[in-house]
């Protein structure tokens, strides 16, 4: 990634976590059926489209080359309903070696992450999902950050053999993967910026990319054209004494939950909403100034955003 992109992503990361060193902790795995990644492909700098999609693993286990792999599913549908998910490939994780492998539906097995690596180690990666040739990276930095209330290993990796004459590095976070997106380790495409927008654990928002304002940018699908999409906004934003969450729930859904968290992931306020349409007022007179994140959870679907409280 470019130096500017590195600075922006680091700023967003620091808003959700504190840098630490040498923390003894238990490894946090990537593979968890309760994890959801929202990824953006941003081609706006080159006048191209901005769109995003979701990724998740499921409980289906497939044995390939003697390893247990989980199906990796993806959808471009903003609702994230079950029928819209399609197979992106298979992902395997060894929680002892802290390595992750990926197999696309048509390609061979390749290493995509190794969180046991130390500064100076060279890794041979192959991200077969995007038809990238195998490549080598070196670990430049290793430390820890607090995200979602847990210390997580952070690795800064530098590409050793990029196919273009440009310095290229990326950031890996234990339990989240690359900040370029779960399936975008060791991958780039000139003119398009891939980035992790948001990451959910058990329907809780634990990472929000502060360079963007939403956790999803629509990519029109047949499903979205035929089903009433979920609408969720807050105003005023920035707010001082109050803000209103205005919502329209999808389909025939009539209940949901709004959760508001601070930059460390702590829950500040929770609202239960009823009715397909409505408005919920958040009294912020006693809320400290700062950045907060709000998430609407309804029928397994999440829609998130950020709000600034300014006194």
C-alpha positions in Angstrom: 0.0 0.0 0.0 1.1 3.6 -0.4 2.6 5.6 2.5 -0.5 7.7 2.6 -2.7 4.7 2.8 -0.6 3.3 5.6 -0.9 6.5 7.6 -4.7 6.6 7.1 -5.2 2.9 8.1 -2.9 3.3 11.1 -4.9 6.3 12.2 -8.1 4.3 12.0 -6.6 1.4 13.8 -5.3 3.6 16.6 -8.8 5.0 17.2 -9.9 1.4 18.0 -6.8 0.2 19.8 -3.7 1.0 21.7 -0.2 -0.1 20.7 1.5 -2.5 23.1 4.5 -4.8 23.2 5.3 -8.2 24.5 1.9 -9.2 25.8 1.4 -12.9 26.7 -1.9 -14.0 25.3 -3.8 -16.7 23.6 -3.9 -16.8 19.8 -7.1 -15.4 18.3 -8.1 -17.4 15.2 -9.4 -16.0 12.0 -11.8 -18.8 11.3 -15.0 -18.3 13.3 -18.5 -18.7 11.8 -19.5 -15.6 13.9 -17.0 -13.4 12.1 -18.0 -11.1 9.2 -15.7 -8.9 7.1 -16.8 -6.0 5.0 -14.3 -5.1 2.2 -14.2 -2.2 -0.2 -12.8 -2.0 -3.7 -12.3 1.7 -4.2 -11.4 2.8 -7.7 -12.5 6.4 -7.2 -9.0 7.8 -7.6 -9.1 6.5 -11.2 -12.7 7.4 -11.8 -13.8 3.8 -11.2 -16.6 2.3 -9.1 -16.6 2.0 -5.4 -18.3 -1.1 -4.1 -18.0 -3.5 -1.2 -18.9 -7.0 -0.2 -19.1 -9.3 2.9 -17.1 -12.4 3.7 -17.7 -15.1 6.3 -16.7 -18.7 7.0 -19.3 -21.4 7.7 -19.3 -24.6 9.7 -18.9 -26.9 6.7 -15.6 -28.7 6.8 -13.9 -30.1 3.7 -10.7 -32.2 3.8 -8.2 -31.1 1.2 -4.6 -32.3 1.0 -5.0 -33.8 4.5 -6.1 -30.4 6.0 -9.5 -29.4 7.3 -10.8 -26.4 5.3 -13.8 -24.3 6.0 -15.9 -22.8 3.2 -15.3 -19.1 2.7 -18.5 -17.4 1.5 -19.1 -14.0 0.0 -22.0 -11.8 -1.0 -22.4 -8.4 -2.7 -25.9 -8.1 -1.3 -26.4 -5.3 1.3 -28.8 -7.5 3.3 -26.5 -10.4 3.7 -29.4 -12.9 3.4 -28.5 -16.6 3.1 -29.5 -17.2 -0.5 -27.2 -14.4 -1.7 -23.9 -16.0 -0.3 -21.7 -17.8 -2.8 -18.5 -19.8 -2.5 -15.3 -17.8 -2.7 -13.0 -20.7 -1.8 -11.7 -22.6 1.2 -9.6 -21.4 4.2 -7.7 -23.5 6.7 -6.0 -22.4 9.9 -3.5 -24.1 12.2 -4.0 -22.4 15.6 -0.7 -24.0 16.9 1.6 -22.7 14.0 -0.7 -19.7 13.5 -0.7 -20.2 9.8 -3.6 -19.8 7.3 -3.9 -21.4 3.9 -6.3 -20.6 1.1 -7.6 -22.6 -1.9 -9.8 -21.0 -4.6 -12.4 -23.2 -6.2 -10.1 -23.8 -9.2 -6.5 -23.3 -7.9 -3.9 -24.9 -5.6 -3.2 -24.4 -2.0 -1.2 -21.4 -0.8 -0.1 -19.8 2.4 -1.7 -16.4 3.0 -0.9 -15.7 6.7 1.7 -16.7 9.3 1.3 -14.8 12.6 4.1 -16.7 14.2 6.7 -14.9 12.0 9.2 -12.6 13.6 10.9 -9.4 12.4 13.3 -10.3 9.5 11.6 -13.6 8.6 10.8 -14.1 4.9 7.5 -15.8 4.0 6.6 -17.4 0.6 2.9 -16.6 -0.1 0.4 -17.5 -2.8 -3.0 -16.0 -2.9 -4.7 -18.2 -5.5 -8.1 -16.4 -5.2 -6.9 -13.5 -7.4 -4.7 -15.6 -9.7 -1.6 -13.8 -8.3 1.8 -15.5 -8.8 3.5 -16.6 -5.6 5.5 -13.9 -3.9 7.9 -13.3 -1.0 7.4 -10.8 1.9 9.6 -9.9 4.8 8.3 -9.0 8.3 9.4 -5.4 9.0 7.6 -4.8 12.3 5.8 -6.9 15.0 3.9 -5.6 18.0 0.4 -5.8 19.5 -2.8 -3.7 19.4 -5.9 -3.8 21.4 -9.0 -4.4 19.2 -12.3 -5.5 20.6 -10.9 -5.7 24.1 -8.1 -8.2 23.2 -4.4 -7.9 22.4 -3.8 -9.0 18.9 -0.5 -9.4 17.1 0.2 -6.9 14.3 2.6 -7.5 11.5 3.9 -5.0 9.0 5.0 -7.0 5.9 7.0 -5.7 3.0 6.8 -7.2 -0.5 10.1 -8.3 -1.8 9.2 -8.9 -5.4 6.4 -6.6 -6.5 5.7 -6.7 -10.2 5.9 -3.0 -10.4 8.6 -0.5 -9.4 7.1 0.7 -6.1 7.4 0.0 -2.4 4.5 -2.0 -1.2 3.6 -3.1 2.3 0.5 -4.2 4.2 -0.6 -4.7 7.7 -1.9 -8.0 9.2 -3.9 -8.1 12.4 -4.4 -11.4 14.3 -8.0 -12.5 14.1 -8.8 -10.0 11.3 -6.3 -10.7 8.6 -4.9 -8.1 6.2 -6.2 -4.5 6.5 -6.3 -4.7 2.7 -9.1 -7.3 3.2 -9.1 -10.9 4.4 -8.4 -12.4 0.9 -6.1 -9.6 -0.3 -2.9 -10.5 1.4 -0.1 -10.4 -1.2 -2.4 -8.9 -3.8 -2.8 -5.5 -5.5 -4.3 -4.1 -8.7 -3.1 -0.7 -9.8 -5.9 1.9 -9.8 -8.0 0.1 -7.2 -7.6 0.4 -3.4 -8.8 -2.7 -1.5 -9.4 -2.2 2.2 -11.1 -3.8 5.2 -14.0 -1.5 6.0 -15.4 -3.2 9.1 -15.1 -6.4 11.1 -17.7 -8.0 13.3 -17.4 -10.6 16.0 -20.7 -12.1 17.2 -22.5 -9.2 15.5 -20.4 -6.7 17.5 -18.5 -4.1 15.5 -14.9 -4.3 16.6 -13.0 -2.6 13.8 -14.1 0.4 11.7 -11.9 1.9 9.0 -12.0 5.6 9.8 -11.0 6.6 6.3 -14.6 5.7 5.2 -18.0 6.6 6.6 -19.9 3.4 6.1 -19.5 -0.3 6.5 -21.1 -1.0 3.2 -21.2 0.7 -0.2 -23.9 -0.8 -2.4 -23.2 -3.0 -5.4 -26.5 -3.4 -7.1 -27.8 -7.0 -7.4 -31.0 -8.7 -8.4 -31.7 -9.4 -4.7 -31.4 -5.8 -3.8 -33.8 -4.8 -6.6 -36.5 -7.1 -5.4 -36.2 -6.8 -1.6 -36.8 -3.6 0.3 -33.3 -2.6 1.5 -32.6 -1.6 5.1 -32.2 2.2 5.6 -30.4 3.5 8.7 -29.1 7.0 9.2 -28.4 9.4 12.1 -28.8 13.2 12.2 -27.5 15.7 13.1 -24.0 14.4 12.7 -21.8 15.8 14.3 -24.2 16.1 17.3 -24.1 18.1 20.5 -27.1 17.4 22.8 -29.0 14.7 20.8 -29.1 12.7 17.6 -31.8 10.8 15.9 -31.5 7.3 14.4 -34.0 7.0 11.5 -34.6 3.4 10.2 -36.5 1.4 7.7 -36.2 -2.4 8.3 -36.0 -4.9 5.4 -38.9 -7.0 4.2 -41.5 -7.7 7.0 -39.0 -7.3 9.9 -40.3 -5.3 12.8 -37.7 -5.4 15.5 -34.0 -4.9 15.9 -31.2 -3.6 18.2 -29.1 -0.4 17.9 -25.7 -0.5 19.7 -23.4 2.4 20.2 -19.7 1.9 21.0 -16.8 4.1 21.7 -13.4 3.9 19.9 -12.2 1.1 22.3 -15.2 -1.1 21.5 -17.0 -0.5 24.8 -20.8 -0.4 24.5 -22.1 3.1 25.5 -25.8 2.7 24.7 -28.2 0.0 23.5 -31.7 0.6 22.0 -34.4 -1.9 21.1 -36.4 -0.8 18.2 -39.9 -2.0 17.0 -41.9 -1.3 14.0 -40.7 -1.4 10.4 -40.1 2.3 10.3 -39.3 4.7 13.1 -36.9 7.1 14.8 -34.9 6.6 18.0 -33.5 9.6 19.9 -30.1 9.4 21.6 -29.7 11.9 24.4 -26.0 12.9 24.2 -26.0 15.7 26.8 -23.9 13.6 29.2 -21.8 11.9 26.5 -18.2 12.9 26.2 -17.0 14.5 23.0 -15.4 12.1 20.6 -16.0 9.6 17.8 -18.6 6.8 18.3 -19.8 3.9 16.2 -23.4 2.8 15.8 -24.6 -0.6 14.5 -28.1 -1.8 13.7 -28.5 -5.5 14.1 -31.6 -7.0 12.5 -32.2 -10.7 11.5 -28.5 -11.4 11.3 -27.8 -8.3 9.2 -25.6 -5.4 10.4 -25.4 -1.8 9.2 -22.9 0.5 10.8 -21.7 4.0 10.7 -19.9 6.6 12.8 -21.0 9.7 14.6 -19.0 12.6 16.2 -20.2 14.1 19.4 -18.9 17.7 19.7 -19.6 19.8 22.8 
